[in-house]
Amino acid sequence: MAAMAAELKLRHAVITSVTRDDLADGGAAHFARTVHCVRAALPETGIEVLTPDFQGNEDALARVIEARPDVFNHNLETVPRLYPEVRPQADYQRSLRVLEFAARHSRGAQTKSGLMVGLGETPAEVTKVLRDLLEAGVEVVTIGQYLQPTLRNLPVAEYVVPAQFDAYREYGLEIGFRAVLSGPLVRSSYLAEQTHKSSRQARC
């Protein structure tokens, strides 16, 4: 990955993986080593990690954080009520604790999370999640439309209208997030470099 990032002369690299619960540390060592290698190859490049929850293992989380990524991202994905259907192997409170741990121990790194909407949630549930994220120390949030990848996946319950995405963004900024990217095609890494830079400036 470091060689590829150097070849492409990336200004901002997002490092992610599938969930690796088959590994004792959930893949934390791989994340940390990749961050170190990309940093060595491209010292000026922004580095963002998008991690699983590591089953809430704080030692694994600390290992990733100690590698000093510029952004620590872990997505809540949906509202608590829909977790049994949308994220049956995950836990909403555990994911919040992961983000809180990252915000508390990240030594200046930005903490970020994201949601998909259109799965059957209500606007009130989304705004409650935004408040939970802010309380956990998250600074940047992405909100995008869920799209059904295959017929085996959950169907789309609703195509959220642009005005509702705008309302989520305005609410998030009003309560104190440094950046909220909210729109039908927004994904976790959408405008990642620009968002990181602008939200860092907002800290000052």
N, C-alpha and C positions, 0 to 999 in steps of 0.2 A: 504493500500500500504506500509506503514511503517513497519507493522508486516511482510508482505511478503518479503520486502527487507532485513529485519533483519534475517528472517528464511533462506534466500538464501545467506546471507553474501555478498551482492553485493558490489563491489568496485566502481561501477559507475552506477547510476540509471538515466534512461531517463523517464521523466514524460510528458505525452502528453494526448490529448483528441480530440474528434471530435469538430467541431465548435459548440458553444453554444450561438447562437445569440438570443435564447429564454430567456436568462438570462440578466439582466440589465448590469452586468459587464462582460458579455461574458465568465463567469467561472473563472475570475481572482482570486477571493477569494478562490476557490477550489485549483487552482494551488499554491497559496501562502501557504495555510494551509498544503497542501501535502508536499511542500518543508520543512516547519518547522517540520513536524512530522517525515519525513525521516531523517532530520538532527539530531533530538533529539535521534532517534533510532540508527543511524549510523553516529557519528560525523566525521569520517574520510572518508566517502564515497563521491565521486564526484557526484554532482547533476546537471543534464541537463534538461531544460524545452524546449519542442517543442510546441509552442503555435500557436493558430489562430491569426488573426490580431486585435481581440477585436474591430472591426469596427473603428480602429484608436483612440480609447478612451485612452488618455494619463493617466488618473487617474487609469484605469484598468492596463495598462502597468506598471505604477509606483508601483502598489501593488505587482505585480509579481517580479519586479526587487528588491524591498525592502526586499523580502524574502531571497535575496542573493544566488540565484543559481550560480553554477560555470560556467555554459554555458547557454546563452539565444539563442535559435534557432527558427527561423521563416522562412519557406521555400517560396521562390518566385515561385517555381515549373516550370515556363516556361517563354518564352520571351513575351514582351508586346503585340506584334501583335496577339498572340494566346490566350490572356486572354479571349476575348469574347466567344471563343469556349471551352477552357480548364477550365477556372476559371470564369464563367460568374457572380458570386456573389462577386468576389474579385476585387481589384483594384491594379494595379502594383505600382503606385506612393504611394498609402497608405501603401502597404507592405514595400516599401523602407523607408518610414517615420517611421514605427514601428521599423525597424532595426536600423535606425539612432538614434532614441530616446533611444533604448536599449544601443547602443554603447556609447552614451553621458552620460547616467545616471547609468550605471551598476556597477560603483565602483569596477572595476577590473575583472568583469565577462567577459568571452569570448563571442563574438557575432558570430553567425554561420547561414548559410543559405544553401539551396539546390535547385537543378534543376533536372528535368527529360528531357532527350533528346530523339529524335525519334518521335516527334509529328508533324514534318514539319518545324521546325526552321532551320535557316541557321547557319553555323559556325560564320559568322560575327555578327549575332544577339546574339549568345551565348557570344562572347567576349565582346560585348557591355554591356550585363547584368553583366558580371564579373567586368567590370570597374565601373558600377553603384554601385555594392555591395561594392567594395573596397572604393569608395568615401563615402558611407554611414557608413563606419567604421567596416564592417564585416571582421573578421580575418580568418575564416575557411569556406570552401565551399565543398559541396558534389555534384557530378554529376553522375547520373545513367541512365540506359536505361529504358524508359517507356515500360511497358508490360500491355496489355489489360486484366484487371481483369475479366470482364464478357462481354458477347455479347452486353450488354446495354451501355458499355463504348466506348470511342473513339478507333478506330482501330490504330494499330501501323503504322505510316507513313514510318518509316525507322529503320532498325537495324544498329545502328552506329558502325562503325568498330573500333577495338581496337586502331589503330593508331590515330584516331580522338580524342578518350578519352585521349590518351597520350598528344596530342597537346593541349587540353584544360588544362590539369594539368600543363604542362610546361609553358603555357602562364600565367596562374594564379599565379604561383610561381614567374615568371619573373616580373610581375607588382607589387608584394608585399604581396600576401596572405601568412599567416604563414603556412597554410596547405591546399592542394587541393586533395581530394579523388575523383578520376575520373575513372570509369570503368563500364562495363555493369551491374554488380550485386551490385554496390554501392547504398546504401540507407542512409537516414538521420542519422541513428544511427550506421552505419558501422564503426567498430573499434573506437567507441566513446571514450572509456577510453584512449587508446593509443594515439589517435589524440589530445585529450585535454592535456595530459601530455607533448607530444613532442612539441606542439605549445606553451605551456606555457614556456618551456625551450628556445624556439626561441625568446621569448620576451626579455630574459636577455642579 
